């Protein structure tokens, strides 16, 4: 993956979403129209924080986020998600 030098501002975080599941645990192949939007990904970059509060997440963390969280960004064929830190539910 290329380093795009994305620098989020404030309390925003750039996430590389995990790929959607291709098969169920039983081996059934999931068609594209039925795939769930991933809700987990890797933090690629984190902003400096807002109002003097530093962010809890850091680059490299694997996080869970809300199903409809953030704004999608397609940069040179790679899809990223930009979310506010309060849309992140947990660090795995």
Beta strands, then each sheet from edge to edge (+ up, - down):
strand 1: 12-17
strand 2: 40-46
strand 3: 62-65
strand 4: 71-75
strand 5: 78-84
strand 6: 88-91
sheet 1: 4+ 5- 1+ 2- 3+ 6-
end
